[in-house]
Amino acid sequence: MSTATTTHEAHHHDEPPRGLKRWLFTTNHKDIGTLYLIFSLVMLFVGGIMALVIRAELWEPGIQYVDPQFFNAMTTMHGLIMVFGAIMPAFVGLANWLIPMMIGAPDMALPRMNNWSFWILPFAGAMLLSTLFMEGGAPAAGWTMYPPLVLQTGEAFPFLIFSVHLLGLSSIMGAINIIATILNMRAPGMTLMKMPLFVWTWLITAYLLIAVMPVLAGAVTMLLTDKYFGTSFFDAAGGGDPVMFQHIFWFFGHPEVYIMILPAFGVISQIIPTFARKPLFGYSSMVYATASIAFLSFIVWAHHMFTVGMPLAGELFFMYATMLIAVPTGVKVFNWVATMWRGAMTFETPMLFAVAFVILFTIGGFSGLMLAIAPADFQYHDSYFVVAHFHYVLVTGALFAIFAAVYYWLPKWTGHMYDERLGKWHFWLSVISVNVLYFPQHFLGLAGMPRRYADYAIQFTEWNQVSTIGAFAFGLSQLLFVYVIWKCVRGGQKATAQVWEGAKGLEWTVPSPAPYHTFAEAPEVK
Amino acid sequence: MIIEDSDPSGRRRFVIRPNRSLSWRGNLTVIMVLGVLMGTVAAGFAWRGAWPVLPFAGLELAALAAGLYWVARRLSYREVVTIGPEEVVVEQGRRRPQRRSVFPRAWVRVMLERPSHGLHPARLALRCHGRAIEIGALLTDEERERLAARLRAAIAAPGPRAPDHLHPTGGDRAT
C-alpha cells in the first residue's frame, strides 16, 4: 500500500458553497459521494419496507395482507430497488468519496458528468416507484423481467423499461468516470500495483459495467419492441425464442452480481489490514484473483438457467466454470484470514462487520457452490434455497461491506468519531437478526418451498415465522444505523487525520473532516 | 505541477503541466481492449438474433472514447518557460507548442496578482512593454506563488544583461 511523503493541510478557498445550489450543481467528488450515499440509504429503506411487506405476508399460509399480484410486485420492485437503487449507488458513492483521495487526485476526471450521473438516479428511482400507482400495478414478473410474463405488465411497462435504461445510463457514466480517473489522475509514484485494493476492485468493476450494460439495454429494448412494435425477439409464435432473453439477461446479470461484490472485496481488503495492524497478505494475488473473478463472471451465466433444457455439454461447461470461481474467491478469503493471522487485532465496528463479512459471505459462497452442481440445481432451482444463497451474498456480503465502509470512513467524512457503543449494538443486532432471517430459508428451500409465491404449504410455517421475526428485527436494527450516522454528523469526539492507528493510505494524510478540496497539488508517493 | 530542469543547451526551463498518469497511447489501448471485448459480445448476440445490443455497445464505446479523449486532451496541456541568456520564451500548447511568446530577459516582469476576494484564484503573468501572457492557470495558489518566486530568482540570476542605456530602472526587473 502506498504512503505519502507529505501531510496535506487544508487549502485556501475551502469553504463549500451554501444552500440547495451546492447540491444541485456540485461537481465536487465529496459532495456527489455524499449524495449517492444518502440516496442509497433512502432506497435501502424503501426496498426494505417492501421486503417487510413480503415477510409479513409470509408469516403464515394463506393470503393475509396483500393480494398475490401486489406480493409479486413487491418481490420485483424490492429486487430492482435494492440492486439498482441501494447497493450499486452506495458503492458508487464510496468510489466518489474515496478513489480521488486514495490515488491523490483533486477530483474525478469528469466532474460535470459525475453530477449528471448522480442526478439521473432520483428521477429514475422515482419513475420506477411511480409504477406502484399505475393502472395494472407495478411490474410483477420478477427483477429478471422474463418474457412472456413481463409483457403482461400494464401501463407500468414502458416506465419500467425507461427507468432501467436511465439507471443503466447512470451506471455507465459513473464507470467511464472511474476508469478515466484511476487511469489518468494517479499521483506521481502511484503505480497500478501500488493502488489500494478498493481502487483496484473498482477499476475492474467499472470494466465489467462497461462490458455488460449495453447487453441489459439491448435486452430491455427488445422487450419494449416486442410489446409495442410488433417484433418477435422473444415470442416463439413469431419465430423468436423466450429462452434467448434468459441468456441475454444473465449475460448481464451474472457480472452484475460481481459488480455488486467486487467493491465489497475492496472495502474489506482496506479494513482488515488496518485493524489487524498488518499489511494485506498477498496484495498481488488479490489483484489477480479479482481480475480472474471478473473474467470468469462472463462465462458462467447459464448456471442461472440449468433447468431450461440445455445440452449436457452446456450444463457441464457452466457447472465446472462456475465451480472454478471458488478458486480465486478462496484465494481472497485465505488472504484475509492470513492477514488477520497473528495480527494485533482489535474489534471496532468496521472490523466486526468485516469479520462477519468474511464468515457469512463464505456461507453464501458455499451455497453458491451447491447451486453450481447442475443435477442438484434441478432440485434447488427457484426454491427458497436460492433466495437464502443470494441474500447471504448480497446482504451479509455487499451490504455488510457497505456498513463496514461507512463506519470506517465516517470519521474522515464528518470529522467526528461515531458512537462505538451504538455501532457495536448495531452490529450485533444486525448479525444475529440477519441469520435468523436468512438461515431458515435454506431449510425452506431444501424442503421444497418455491420462491415468489404469496402462499405456501402448511409445513413451511414455522421456519417462515422465524424468518419473518428476523426480517423485522433486522429492519428495525437499521434505524439504529441511521441514528449513529446522524449523531456522528451532528458532533462527537474529534477525529484525527489518521483516525485509526493502523490506517495506511493517502486518504488518511488529509485532515478529518477531509477538506472540500484535497490534493489540488499532487502528492509524491513513495 | 511544476518541473524545473535544463534544456539541452543548459538554459533553465520550467515545465508547467497537470499531473497525468497515462499517455494517450495508453488510453487508446484501454479503448481498444474494451472495444474488442464489447464488439465480440455484441456481435455474438447479433449473430444469435439479438442485434439491438450492437448499437448500445457502439454508443457506449463512443461515450467511453469521448470521455477518455477529453481527459487526455485536458491533461496534455503544457506551458514551458525557458530562460535564455537574452530572452524568456513561453511556449504553450498540447502535444506541440501552439503559442510561442518571446520576451527580452532584461525587461520581463513576473506579475502575481493576488485576488481581491478569497474565493478567486491568484493570477500569474509575464509582462513586458505592455504585452502580457498568463501562465500557471492550472496551478494552485500555493504553486503559483512558488513558481513566481522561482521565476523571479531565475530571471534575476547572473547572466547576460541588456545594455544599461536600455535599462532605465537600473535592473529592477521582477516584481
Chai-1 contact restraints between the chains, C-beta under 6 A:
chainA,res_idxA,chainB,res_idxB,connection_type,confidence,min_distance_angstrom,max_distance_angstrom,comment,restraint_id
A,H12,B,D141,contact,1.0,0.0,6.0,A-B,restraint_1
A,H13,B,L119,contact,1.0,0.0,6.0,A-B,restraint_2
A,A109,B,V71,contact,1.0,0.0,6.0,A-B,restraint_3
A,L110,B,G67,contact,1.0,0.0,6.0,A-B,restraint_4
A,I172,B,E60,contact,1.0,0.0,6.0,A-B,restraint_5
A,I176,B,L64,contact,1.0,0.0,6.0,A-B,restraint_6
A,I176,B,G67,contact,1.0,0.0,6.0,A-B,restraint_7
A,A180,B,G67,contact,1.0,0.0,6.0,A-B,restraint_8
A,A180,B,L68,contact,1.0,0.0,6.0,A-B,restraint_9
A,A180,B,V71,contact,1.0,0.0,6.0,A-B,restraint_10
A,L183,B,L22,contact,1.0,0.0,6.0,A-B,restraint_11
A,N184,B,S21,contact,1.0,0.0,6.0,A-B,restraint_12
A,N184,B,L22,contact,1.0,0.0,6.0,A-B,restraint_13
A,N184,B,V71,contact,1.0,0.0,6.0,A-B,restraint_14
A,N184,B,L75,contact,1.0,0.0,6.0,A-B,restraint_15
A,R186,B,S21,contact,1.0,0.0,6.0,A-B,restraint_16
A,I210,B,L34,contact,1.0,0.0,6.0,A-B,restraint_17
A,A211,B,L37,contact,1.0,0.0,6.0,A-B,restraint_18
A,A211,B,M38,contact,1.0,0.0,6.0,A-B,restraint_19
A,P214,B,V53,contact,1.0,0.0,6.0,A-B,restraint_20
A,P214,B,F56,contact,1.0,0.0,6.0,A-B,restraint_21
A,P214,B,A57,contact,1.0,0.0,6.0,A-B,restraint_22
A,P214,B,E60,contact,1.0,0.0,6.0,A-B,restraint_23
A,V215,B,V53,contact,1.0,0.0,6.0,A-B,restraint_24
A,A217,B,F56,contact,1.0,0.0,6.0,A-B,restraint_25
A,G218,B,P52,contact,1.0,0.0,6.0,A-B,restraint_26
A,G218,B,V53,contact,1.0,0.0,6.0,A-B,restraint_27
A,G218,B,F56,contact,1.0,0.0,6.0,A-B,restraint_28
A,T221,B,P52,contact,1.0,0.0,6.0,A-B,restraint_29
A,M222,B,P52,contact,1.0,0.0,6.0,A-B,restraint_30
A,I248,B,A50,contact,1.0,0.0,6.0,A-B,restraint_31
A,A520,B,T140,contact,1.0,0.0,6.0,A-B,restraint_32
A,E521,B,T140,contact,1.0,0.0,6.0,A-B,restraint_33
A,E521,B,E143,contact,1.0,0.0,6.0,A-B,restraint_34
A,A522,B,M1,contact,1.0,0.0,6.0,A-B,restraint_35
A,A522,B,N19,contact,1.0,0.0,6.0,A-B,restraint_36
